[in-house]
Amino acid sequence: MLNENIKKLRKAKGLSQEELAVKLNVVRQTVSKWENGLSVPDSGMLISLASELDTSVSVLLGEDLQDPAPDDLRTISEKLEVINLQLAERRTARVRTVRGTLIAVCVLIILIFAALAAMKGSYLDWDHSDPELAVAATILHGFEFVFARLAPIVFLASVIGIAFTYKKR
């Protein structure tokens, strides 16, 4: 909600991210992160932001205009804490998704290696005078050749990626 309100109010004032960033003495990427919900401004910056956008902190945080609450730091801090918890939950979900994908890649590589080992290159003994079998055998051999060289690198990178997703932040 905060990110959408910042973006909507900035555009309503006719300001670019760069112009708003200059007024707040931050870099444009900071405004972009706020608008994309990747981070939130601290309470002091939130007050400055509301001032630059000619609105109240309550409006920025999504409260209705009919029911205004005082813009004291305690109220703002509580709302920012809720937003930070939501961001942390999103990050955790994203890390779990990445970790699951990397684990799936490792399992897939192991299964393909097992299938290729079980075949023991049997396609090399096929009757290559038959054009269809010759093409199929060539494709299998090419796949095995490339896979055997790239899979260990991808597997190692995936294992390292999995290890990094377990690293404490």
Disulfide bonds with the S-S distance in Angstrom:
none
